[in-house]
């Protein structure tokens, strides 16, 4: 099978409003990435250009060097980097052997540019996520 499983991506809130067909268009561009326990997946402050959805294993999230939370299968990170290539806001380290599906900015952007409906749905969902985060 090429790309990420659609069921994995349907669990990601960013993609919540996309139809199965729209998710399939994006899923084809994902690549499987494996990280050994202890490996740094992304480093806070470094440049970012990829989004990851966890398929199996666990990852630790560190903010300003302090452990913040643990991510498990179904969790995701890097969604903002997929849009703006900005600096990472956290360090993510594989707590166990980790299997993720990764999508880079340069693989994602052409899909959004070619399909305004997908772009609009993603924009609406990002706005909802921002609003929810601000009210917490």
PyMOL commands that place a pseudoatom at each C-alpha (Angstrom):
pseudoatom trace, name=CA, resn=UNK, resi=1, chain=A, elem=C, hetatm=0, pos=[0.000, 0.000, 0.000]
pseudoatom trace, name=CA, resn=UNK, resi=2, chain=A, elem=C, hetatm=0, pos=[1.241, 3.449, -0.870]
pseudoatom trace, name=CA, resn=UNK, resi=3, chain=A, elem=C, hetatm=0, pos=[0.868, 6.233, 1.687]
pseudoatom trace, name=CA, resn=UNK, resi=4, chain=A, elem=C, hetatm=0, pos=[-0.718, 6.375, 5.118]
pseudoatom trace, name=CA, resn=UNK, resi=5, chain=A, elem=C, hetatm=0, pos=[-3.843, 4.407, 6.051]
pseudoatom trace, name=CA, resn=UNK, resi=6, chain=A, elem=C, hetatm=0, pos=[-6.912, 6.613, 5.675]
pseudoatom trace, name=CA, resn=UNK, resi=7, chain=A, elem=C, hetatm=0, pos=[-8.214, 5.381, 9.065]
pseudoatom trace, name=CA, resn=UNK, resi=8, chain=A, elem=C, hetatm=0, pos=[-5.066, 6.748, 10.740]
pseudoatom trace, name=CA, resn=UNK, resi=9, chain=A, elem=C, hetatm=0, pos=[-5.606, 10.176, 9.210]
pseudoatom trace, name=CA, resn=UNK, resi=10, chain=A, elem=C, hetatm=0, pos=[-9.331, 10.247, 9.970]
pseudoatom trace, name=CA, resn=UNK, resi=11, chain=A, elem=C, hetatm=0, pos=[-8.380, 10.355, 13.682]
pseudoatom trace, name=CA, resn=UNK, resi=12, chain=A, elem=C, hetatm=0, pos=[-6.435, 13.602, 13.173]
pseudoatom trace, name=CA, resn=UNK, resi=13, chain=A, elem=C, hetatm=0, pos=[-8.590, 16.625, 14.099]
pseudoatom trace, name=CA, resn=UNK, resi=14, chain=A, elem=C, hetatm=0, pos=[-7.002, 18.748, 11.359]
pseudoatom trace, name=CA, resn=UNK, resi=15, chain=A, elem=C, hetatm=0, pos=[-8.504, 16.406, 8.762]
pseudoatom trace, name=CA, resn=UNK, resi=16, chain=A, elem=C, hetatm=0, pos=[-11.879, 16.000, 10.530]
pseudoatom trace, name=CA, resn=UNK, resi=17, chain=A, elem=C, hetatm=0, pos=[-13.923, 17.868, 7.921]
pseudoatom trace, name=CA, resn=UNK, resi=18, chain=A, elem=C, hetatm=0, pos=[-12.359, 16.197, 4.882]
pseudoatom trace, name=CA, resn=UNK, resi=19, chain=A, elem=C, hetatm=0, pos=[-14.244, 13.524, 2.976]
pseudoatom trace, name=CA, resn=UNK, resi=20, chain=A, elem=C, hetatm=0, pos=[-12.713, 10.068, 2.613]
pseudoatom trace, name=CA, resn=UNK, resi=21, chain=A, elem=C, hetatm=0, pos=[-11.768, 10.893, -0.984]
pseudoatom trace, name=CA, resn=UNK, resi=22, chain=A, elem=C, hetatm=0, pos=[-10.078, 14.149, 0.077]
pseudoatom trace, name=CA, resn=UNK, resi=23, chain=A, elem=C, hetatm=0, pos=[-8.134, 12.349, 2.807]
pseudoatom trace, name=CA, resn=UNK, resi=24, chain=A, elem=C, hetatm=0, pos=[-7.076, 9.719, 0.267]
pseudoatom trace, name=CA, resn=UNK, resi=25, chain=A, elem=C, hetatm=0, pos=[-5.511, 12.457, -1.873]
pseudoatom trace, name=CA, resn=UNK, resi=26, chain=A, elem=C, hetatm=0, pos=[-3.405, 13.556, 1.082]
pseudoatom trace, name=CA, resn=UNK, resi=27, chain=A, elem=C, hetatm=0, pos=[-2.732, 10.040, 2.423]
pseudoatom trace, name=CA, resn=UNK, resi=28, chain=A, elem=C, hetatm=0, pos=[-0.905, 9.068, -0.773]
pseudoatom trace, name=CA, resn=UNK, resi=29, chain=A, elem=C, hetatm=0, pos=[1.775, 11.640, -0.013]
pseudoatom trace, name=CA, resn=UNK, resi=30, chain=A, elem=C, hetatm=0, pos=[2.661, 10.320, 3.447]
pseudoatom trace, name=CA, resn=UNK, resi=31, chain=A, elem=C, hetatm=0, pos=[5.767, 8.206, 3.983]
pseudoatom trace, name=CA, resn=UNK, resi=32, chain=A, elem=C, hetatm=0, pos=[6.369, 5.777, 6.810]
pseudoatom trace, name=CA, resn=UNK, resi=33, chain=A, elem=C, hetatm=0, pos=[9.109, 6.844, 9.209]
pseudoatom trace, name=CA, resn=UNK, resi=34, chain=A, elem=C, hetatm=0, pos=[10.676, 4.697, 11.924]
pseudoatom trace, name=CA, resn=UNK, resi=35, chain=A, elem=C, hetatm=0, pos=[12.568, 5.975, 14.951]
pseudoatom trace, name=CA, resn=UNK, resi=36, chain=A, elem=C, hetatm=0, pos=[14.485, 3.871, 17.490]
pseudoatom trace, name=CA, resn=UNK, resi=37, chain=A, elem=C, hetatm=0, pos=[13.751, 4.331, 21.186]
pseudoatom trace, name=CA, resn=UNK, resi=38, chain=A, elem=C, hetatm=0, pos=[15.647, 7.376, 22.429]
pseudoatom trace, name=CA, resn=UNK, resi=39, chain=A, elem=C, hetatm=0, pos=[15.879, 9.074, 19.023]
pseudoatom trace, name=CA, resn=UNK, resi=40, chain=A, elem=C, hetatm=0, pos=[14.967, 12.729, 18.704]
pseudoatom trace, name=CA, resn=UNK, resi=41, chain=A, elem=C, hetatm=0, pos=[12.219, 13.072, 16.108]
pseudoatom trace, name=CA, resn=UNK, resi=42, chain=A, elem=C, hetatm=0, pos=[12.039, 16.882, 16.136]
pseudoatom trace, name=CA, resn=UNK, resi=43, chain=A, elem=C, hetatm=0, pos=[13.949, 19.439, 18.207]
pseudoatom trace, name=CA, resn=UNK, resi=44, chain=A, elem=C, hetatm=0, pos=[12.431, 22.564, 19.715]
pseudoatom trace, name=CA, resn=UNK, resi=45, chain=A, elem=C, hetatm=0, pos=[13.637, 25.680, 17.912]
pseudoatom trace, name=CA, resn=UNK, resi=46, chain=A, elem=C, hetatm=0, pos=[14.837, 23.841, 14.814]
pseudoatom trace, name=CA, resn=UNK, resi=47, chain=A, elem=C, hetatm=0, pos=[13.277, 24.407, 11.417]
pseudoatom trace, name=CA, resn=UNK, resi=48, chain=A, elem=C, hetatm=0, pos=[10.222, 22.332, 10.717]
pseudoatom trace, name=CA, resn=UNK, resi=49, chain=A, elem=C, hetatm=0, pos=[8.668, 21.126, 7.511]
pseudoatom trace, name=CA, resn=UNK, resi=50, chain=A, elem=C, hetatm=0, pos=[6.862, 17.898, 8.397]
pseudoatom trace, name=CA, resn=UNK, resi=51, chain=A, elem=C, hetatm=0, pos=[3.762, 16.616, 10.133]
pseudoatom trace, name=CA, resn=UNK, resi=52, chain=A, elem=C, hetatm=0, pos=[3.680, 13.193, 11.826]
pseudoatom trace, name=CA, resn=UNK, resi=53, chain=A, elem=C, hetatm=0, pos=[0.851, 10.833, 12.823]
pseudoatom trace, name=CA, resn=UNK, resi=54, chain=A, elem=C, hetatm=0, pos=[1.848, 8.051, 15.225]
pseudoatom trace, name=CA, resn=UNK, resi=55, chain=A, elem=C, hetatm=0, pos=[1.008, 4.531, 14.061]
pseudoatom trace, name=CA, resn=UNK, resi=56, chain=A, elem=C, hetatm=0, pos=[2.673, 2.582, 16.898]
pseudoatom trace, name=CA, resn=UNK, resi=57, chain=A, elem=C, hetatm=0, pos=[4.932, 3.233, 19.860]
pseudoatom trace, name=CA, resn=UNK, resi=58, chain=A, elem=C, hetatm=0, pos=[5.168, 6.183, 22.223]
pseudoatom trace, name=CA, resn=UNK, resi=59, chain=A, elem=C, hetatm=0, pos=[6.863, 9.566, 22.096]
pseudoatom trace, name=CA, resn=UNK, resi=60, chain=A, elem=C, hetatm=0, pos=[7.666, 12.075, 24.837]
pseudoatom trace, name=CA, resn=UNK, resi=61, chain=A, elem=C, hetatm=0, pos=[6.997, 15.795, 24.368]
pseudoatom trace, name=CA, resn=UNK, resi=62, chain=A, elem=C, hetatm=0, pos=[9.401, 18.260, 25.974]
pseudoatom trace, name=CA, resn=UNK, resi=63, chain=A, elem=C, hetatm=0, pos=[8.697, 21.996, 26.248]
pseudoatom trace, name=CA, resn=UNK, resi=64, chain=A, elem=C, hetatm=0, pos=[11.664, 24.166, 27.233]
pseudoatom trace, name=CA, resn=UNK, resi=65, chain=A, elem=C, hetatm=0, pos=[13.505, 20.997, 28.271]
pseudoatom trace, name=CA, resn=UNK, resi=66, chain=A, elem=C, hetatm=0, pos=[10.771, 19.787, 30.643]
pseudoatom trace, name=CA, resn=UNK, resi=67, chain=A, elem=C, hetatm=0, pos=[8.728, 16.671, 29.996]
pseudoatom trace, name=CA, resn=UNK, resi=68, chain=A, elem=C, hetatm=0, pos=[5.193, 17.693, 29.159]
pseudoatom trace, name=CA, resn=UNK, resi=69, chain=A, elem=C, hetatm=0, pos=[3.234, 14.660, 27.941]
pseudoatom trace, name=CA, resn=UNK, resi=70, chain=A, elem=C, hetatm=0, pos=[3.375, 11.289, 26.191]
pseudoatom trace, name=CA, resn=UNK, resi=71, chain=A, elem=C, hetatm=0, pos=[1.987, 10.733, 22.712]
pseudoatom trace, name=CA, resn=UNK, resi=72, chain=A, elem=C, hetatm=0, pos=[0.549, 7.333, 21.759]
pseudoatom trace, name=CA, resn=UNK, resi=73, chain=A, elem=C, hetatm=0, pos=[-0.872, 5.758, 18.587]
pseudoatom trace, name=CA, resn=UNK, resi=74, chain=A, elem=C, hetatm=0, pos=[-3.424, 8.065, 17.024]
pseudoatom trace, name=CA, resn=UNK, resi=75, chain=A, elem=C, hetatm=0, pos=[-1.635, 11.183, 18.277]
pseudoatom trace, name=CA, resn=UNK, resi=76, chain=A, elem=C, hetatm=0, pos=[0.043, 13.607, 15.909]
pseudoatom trace, name=CA, resn=UNK, resi=77, chain=A, elem=C, hetatm=0, pos=[2.469, 16.524, 15.944]
pseudoatom trace, name=CA, resn=UNK, resi=78, chain=A, elem=C, hetatm=0, pos=[3.982, 19.083, 13.603]
pseudoatom trace, name=CA, resn=UNK, resi=79, chain=A, elem=C, hetatm=0, pos=[0.762, 20.265, 11.972]
pseudoatom trace, name=CA, resn=UNK, resi=80, chain=A, elem=C, hetatm=0, pos=[1.794, 23.929, 12.122]
pseudoatom trace, name=CA, resn=UNK, resi=81, chain=A, elem=C, hetatm=0, pos=[5.165, 23.201, 10.488]
pseudoatom trace, name=CA, resn=UNK, resi=82, chain=A, elem=C, hetatm=0, pos=[3.299, 21.589, 7.620]
pseudoatom trace, name=CA, resn=UNK, resi=83, chain=A, elem=C, hetatm=0, pos=[1.850, 25.037, 6.841]
pseudoatom trace, name=CA, resn=UNK, resi=84, chain=A, elem=C, hetatm=0, pos=[4.568, 27.531, 7.691]
pseudoatom trace, name=CA, resn=UNK, resi=85, chain=A, elem=C, hetatm=0, pos=[7.947, 25.718, 7.929]
pseudoatom trace, name=CA, resn=UNK, resi=86, chain=A, elem=C, hetatm=0, pos=[8.515, 27.660, 11.163]
pseudoatom trace, name=CA, resn=UNK, resi=87, chain=A, elem=C, hetatm=0, pos=[10.566, 26.726, 14.206]
pseudoatom trace, name=CA, resn=UNK, resi=88, chain=A, elem=C, hetatm=0, pos=[9.488, 23.667, 16.175]
pseudoatom trace, name=CA, resn=UNK, resi=89, chain=A, elem=C, hetatm=0, pos=[7.629, 24.491, 19.371]
pseudoatom trace, name=CA, resn=UNK, resi=90, chain=A, elem=C, hetatm=0, pos=[8.612, 21.283, 21.206]
pseudoatom trace, name=CA, resn=UNK, resi=91, chain=A, elem=C, hetatm=0, pos=[11.126, 18.463, 21.225]
pseudoatom trace, name=CA, resn=UNK, resi=92, chain=A, elem=C, hetatm=0, pos=[9.653, 15.038, 20.466]
pseudoatom trace, name=CA, resn=UNK, resi=93, chain=A, elem=C, hetatm=0, pos=[11.668, 11.974, 21.463]
pseudoatom trace, name=CA, resn=UNK, resi=94, chain=A, elem=C, hetatm=0, pos=[10.818, 8.339, 20.770]
pseudoatom trace, name=CA, resn=UNK, resi=95, chain=A, elem=C, hetatm=0, pos=[10.134, 6.737, 24.174]
pseudoatom trace, name=CA, resn=UNK, resi=96, chain=A, elem=C, hetatm=0, pos=[9.872, 3.320, 22.491]
pseudoatom trace, name=CA, resn=UNK, resi=97, chain=A, elem=C, hetatm=0, pos=[10.497, 2.203, 18.941]
pseudoatom trace, name=CA, resn=UNK, resi=98, chain=A, elem=C, hetatm=0, pos=[8.199, 4.520, 17.033]
pseudoatom trace, name=CA, resn=UNK, resi=99, chain=A, elem=C, hetatm=0, pos=[6.440, 4.154, 13.692]
pseudoatom trace, name=CA, resn=UNK, resi=100, chain=A, elem=C, hetatm=0, pos=[4.946, 7.327, 12.228]
pseudoatom trace, name=CA, resn=UNK, resi=101, chain=A, elem=C, hetatm=0, pos=[3.474, 8.505, 8.983]
pseudoatom trace, name=CA, resn=UNK, resi=102, chain=A, elem=C, hetatm=0, pos=[5.165, 11.736, 7.888]
pseudoatom trace, name=CA, resn=UNK, resi=103, chain=A, elem=C, hetatm=0, pos=[4.087, 14.407, 5.434]
pseudoatom trace, name=CA, resn=UNK, resi=104, chain=A, elem=C, hetatm=0, pos=[6.349, 17.260, 4.371]
pseudoatom trace, name=CA, resn=UNK, resi=105, chain=A, elem=C, hetatm=0, pos=[5.367, 20.782, 3.540]
pseudoatom trace, name=CA, resn=UNK, resi=106, chain=A, elem=C, hetatm=0, pos=[6.562, 20.413, -0.070]
pseudoatom trace, name=CA, resn=UNK, resi=107, chain=A, elem=C, hetatm=0, pos=[4.454, 17.251, -0.579]
pseudoatom trace, name=CA, resn=UNK, resi=108, chain=A, elem=C, hetatm=0, pos=[1.382, 18.760, 1.113]
pseudoatom trace, name=CA, resn=UNK, resi=109, chain=A, elem=C, hetatm=0, pos=[1.323, 22.219, -0.463]
pseudoatom trace, name=CA, resn=UNK, resi=110, chain=A, elem=C, hetatm=0, pos=[0.576, 21.117, -4.074]
pseudoatom trace, name=CA, resn=UNK, resi=111, chain=A, elem=C, hetatm=0, pos=[-2.509, 19.205, -2.904]
pseudoatom trace, name=CA, resn=UNK, resi=112, chain=A, elem=C, hetatm=0, pos=[-3.887, 22.268, -1.147]
pseudoatom trace, name=CA, resn=UNK, resi=113, chain=A, elem=C, hetatm=0, pos=[-2.985, 24.604, -4.008]
pseudoatom trace, name=CA, resn=UNK, resi=114, chain=A, elem=C, hetatm=0, pos=[-4.715, 22.335, -6.524]
pseudoatom trace, name=CA, resn=UNK, resi=115, chain=A, elem=C, hetatm=0, pos=[-7.852, 21.848, -4.439]
pseudoatom trace, name=CA, resn=UNK, resi=116, chain=A, elem=C, hetatm=0, pos=[-9.428, 24.937, -2.911]
pseudoatom trace, name=CA, resn=UNK, resi=117, chain=A, elem=C, hetatm=0, pos=[-12.125, 22.869, -1.176]
pseudoatom trace, name=CA, resn=UNK, resi=118, chain=A, elem=C, hetatm=0, pos=[-9.490, 20.949, 0.788]
pseudoatom trace, name=CA, resn=UNK, resi=119, chain=A, elem=C, hetatm=0, pos=[-7.656, 24.189, 1.559]
pseudoatom trace, name=CA, resn=UNK, resi=120, chain=A, elem=C, hetatm=0, pos=[-10.820, 25.887, 2.826]
pseudoatom trace, name=CA, resn=UNK, resi=121, chain=A, elem=C, hetatm=0, pos=[-11.781, 22.922, 5.033]
pseudoatom trace, name=CA, resn=UNK, resi=122, chain=A, elem=C, hetatm=0, pos=[-8.280, 22.835, 6.528]
pseudoatom trace, name=CA, resn=UNK, resi=123, chain=A, elem=C, hetatm=0, pos=[-8.359, 26.588, 7.157]
pseudoatom trace, name=CA, resn=UNK, resi=124, chain=A, elem=C, hetatm=0, pos=[-11.725, 26.297, 8.921]
pseudoatom trace, name=CA, resn=UNK, resi=125, chain=A, elem=C, hetatm=0, pos=[-10.488, 23.402, 11.043]
pseudoatom trace, name=CA, resn=UNK, resi=126, chain=A, elem=C, hetatm=0, pos=[-7.290, 25.261, 12.004]
pseudoatom trace, name=CA, resn=UNK, resi=127, chain=A, elem=C, hetatm=0, pos=[-9.432, 28.244, 13.064]
pseudoatom trace, name=CA, resn=UNK, resi=128, chain=A, elem=C, hetatm=0, pos=[-11.600, 25.955, 15.222]
pseudoatom trace, name=CA, resn=UNK, resi=129, chain=A, elem=C, hetatm=0, pos=[-8.520, 24.400, 16.789]
pseudoatom trace, name=CA, resn=UNK, resi=130, chain=A, elem=C, hetatm=0, pos=[-7.076, 27.859, 17.560]
pseudoatom trace, name=CA, resn=UNK, resi=131, chain=A, elem=C, hetatm=0, pos=[-10.358, 29.011, 19.074]
pseudoatom trace, name=CA, resn=UNK, resi=132, chain=A, elem=C, hetatm=0, pos=[-10.544, 25.858, 21.238]
pseudoatom trace, name=CA, resn=UNK, resi=133, chain=A, elem=C, hetatm=0, pos=[-6.953, 26.299, 22.398]
pseudoatom trace, name=CA, resn=UNK, resi=134, chain=A, elem=C, hetatm=0, pos=[-7.582, 29.922, 23.380]
pseudoatom trace, name=CA, resn=UNK, resi=135, chain=A, elem=C, hetatm=0, pos=[-10.677, 29.090, 25.417]
pseudoatom trace, name=CA, resn=UNK, resi=136, chain=A, elem=C, hetatm=0, pos=[-8.942, 26.368, 27.458]
for i in range(1, 136): cmd.bond("trace and resi %d" % i, "trace and resi %d" % (i + 1))
show_as sticks, trace
zoom trace
